[in-house]
Amino acid sequence: MFEEGQLYSPVTQHDDGTVEVHLSDNHPGRNDPAYVARRSEIAGAAMAWTRGEPIPHIDYTDAEHEIWRTVSHELTPKHEKYAHSEYLAAKHALRLPTEHVPQLHEVSELLEPITGWTYVAAPGLVPLRDFYGDLGARTFNSTQYLRHGSQPLYTPEPDIIHEVIGHGNQLASPRFARITEAAGQASLRLETEEAMKFVADVFWFSMEFGIMREHGEVKAYGAGILSSYGEMDEYAHMEHRDLDLVDMGTLNYDITAYQPVLFCADSLDQLEGVVGEFFETVDDDLAARLRAEAVERGLVSAPDA
Ligand SMILES: [Fe+2]
């Protein structure tokens, strides 16, 4: 669950080069000047970074390490209970540190030997096409800041805990990594923004908020669910629909609330056959046809209507 209409807090750079992160009024760190300054410092490091140089090293404070420790330990029993076995196996293979916030190069060093993925630094929101283009090259753009310490189990926006614990563990599964890479490579084929949005929405309802049947239970594999303490308690009570690309690519969703509608795969084979195959083959025409089908089925209104 992300509380802001805009997924990430906006980051701006002033004429004098200083960087400022703009937290929303209801952000837990909004009235903590030290936190706001820290956020700007960390965003500034990513903005000053250029590809090919070493990833910015962040000297995390004891308080920041404590947040990471707390969340890592609280999520562990929840993962054992709610996460799909493919995610759990990948998590056990990756062995992320639980006692300190990892530097992004540490994450890459653990992940690359397993699936070939690496992490790079982002100050906040990365433009959609840049983000997906990098996924196509097995590169994950990650923020480096942590949520506010007053509410360690809650964050109104994706932070390094979401990016690394949520996505990093998922990307240590060769099968999930392949689906993610295919979504990234699809972006390179797409010219229209409508088709790009369709792919991003299918991604949202699969790799971010996907659930899957396993041994008679519904388990989670989406990074958004598995990095959220609260969302893991909620997903079982939401409306579960069968995988349906037309519905997934056009359903409106509110990023400020727990996701009320989730799409449930019958198996990992089915996820690969439906979502993975879609990412591998989608082009502008296919996305337009699926969108037209959504209009025919009355899921969305016709363009210009
Ligand atoms: Fe995410």
Residues whose N, C-alpha, C, O or C-beta is under 5 A from the ligand:
A	BS01	LIG	none
